[in-house]
Amino acid sequence: AQSVTQLDSQVPVFEEAPVELRCNYSSSVSVYLFWYVQYPNQGLQLLLKYLSGSTLVKGINGFEAEFNKSQTSFHLRKPSVHISDTAEYFCAVKKETSGSRLTFGEGTQLTVNP
Amino acid sequence: KAGVTQTPRYLIKTRGQQVTLSCSPISGHRSVSWYQQTPGQGLQFLFEYFSETQRNKGNFPGRFSGRQFSNSRSEMNVSTLELGDSALYLCASSLPGHQNTEAFFGQGTRLTVV
């Protein structure tokens, strides 16, 4: 079975500061990795995904993530955050052969303060 | 291109009743998955349907069931509602095939059981 651990439940930062949201995963088989964002009373929106190839993945809204196989991590970063980035962020994994089933982490609430 | 549509957006039911939630996937998407989101348990996978067949099932009691129609629209049903079933229920659709791994989420149905 797979599992995902998001190491910080809440991350407060000031506007224009850099941010890193940490995600570690555990799986005995190869997986695909995702970051989703959820704004209040909304569904989930895909930020970026890692399927294969380059370990540095760029996504929407200036976010990027780096896949580290040896450390089984997939941390999300943004060099300069905006107030509008305030939301909950979820890391997720999917087995390559499990249909569409996603296993999510507990989520990280990012709060950007002026 | 229309996104994933979930109806209704909000629902209030009484303990012991049953409820049916609906999900219309993106046109051309044949895989539909359902997730339950609660503050205590986070995002948990309920089940996945593909071509009218349940392909994956999470660890939920038999009170939770679903089905998919020939046009890929899906419904999930919860019988004998309990207070703990209060949650945001999210539906996600995706293209078939393991390489097409991106799941698109609807805005969810907020179910409150009183």
HADDOCK unambig.tbl for C-alpha pairs under 7 A between the chains (distance, minus, plus):
assign (segid A and resid 42 and name CA) (segid B and resid 107 and name CA) 4.88 0.50 0.50
assign (segid A and resid 42 and name CA) (segid B and resid 108 and name CA) 6.98 0.50 0.50
assign (segid A and resid 43 and name CA) (segid B and resid 90 and name CA) 6.90 0.50 0.50
assign (segid A and resid 43 and name CA) (segid B and resid 105 and name CA) 5.80 0.50 0.50
assign (segid A and resid 43 and name CA) (segid B and resid 106 and name CA) 5.46 0.50 0.50
assign (segid A and resid 43 and name CA) (segid B and resid 107 and name CA) 4.02 0.50 0.50
assign (segid A and resid 43 and name CA) (segid B and resid 108 and name CA) 5.86 0.50 0.50
assign (segid A and resid 44 and name CA) (segid B and resid 105 and name CA) 5.61 0.50 0.50
assign (segid A and resid 45 and name CA) (segid B and resid 105 and name CA) 6.89 0.50 0.50
assign (segid A and resid 96 and name CA) (segid B and resid 98 and name CA) 6.28 0.50 0.50
assign (segid A and resid 97 and name CA) (segid B and resid 98 and name CA) 6.45 0.50 0.50
assign (segid A and resid 99 and name CA) (segid B and resid 98 and name CA) 6.45 0.50 0.50
assign (segid A and resid 100 and name CA) (segid B and resid 101 and name CA) 6.63 0.50 0.50
assign (segid A and resid 104 and name CA) (segid B and resid 43 and name CA) 6.23 0.50 0.50
assign (segid A and resid 106 and name CA) (segid B and resid 42 and name CA) 5.67 0.50 0.50
